[in-house]
Amino acid sequence: MTRLPAGGRQGEPPRWPLREDVVTAAKRDMARRQADELELRLHEPDLTGRERSAVQRKLDAAQSAALILDKQLEAQAALEAELWTDLWATPQAVAWERLGWTREVAQYVRWKVQAELGDLDASKEARQLSDRLGLSPLAMLRLRWEVAADEVADQRQERAERTARARTPRQRLKVVDAEAAGGS
């Protein structure tokens, strides 16, 4: 068994190795391009009232799609940064660092965030990667990883509990010499 420290990995997480989600960015760029083209078409002098209304509806839809995709990319980047930082503080991160699994962890983060944003296929990928990265007790067992108990903290806690149970409230009171304390 490989023992991992209970306190997790110390220090800053590695630099994020992946680029922006290119598929979502491409969809956003296509929606922007379509909106630009429709904007130009809207100013053509030969458009009839009915055609102008149809172009305006398409323009509104394209602008809306671009805005939604922009917000999705912003949310995705923020969630990825948060999850990335959290994961690199876990005990498993010590093993990932030894094994050089930075990109694999980043792929998990990308899939997990997309799953949280509603992508069912991404949730399937995230689940599979979480098993490979040892993010569940069964996965840790398969990888032969175990979290080492913090024996010093356990002993300190046990001693404090024993002391608290052994002393009554009256025994916890401290007797103070009135003269030594400056009283009369």
Buried (B, 14 or more C-beta within 10 A) or exposed (E): EEEBEEEBBEEEBBEBEBEEBEEBBEBBEBBBEBBBBBBEBBEEEEBEEEEBEEBBEBBEBBBEBBBEBBEBBEEBBEBBBEBBEEBBBBBBBBBBBEEEBBEBBBBBBBBBBBBBEEBEEBBEBBBEBBBBBBBEEEBBEEBEBBBEEEEEEEEEEEEEEEEEEEEEEEEEEEEEEEEEEEEE
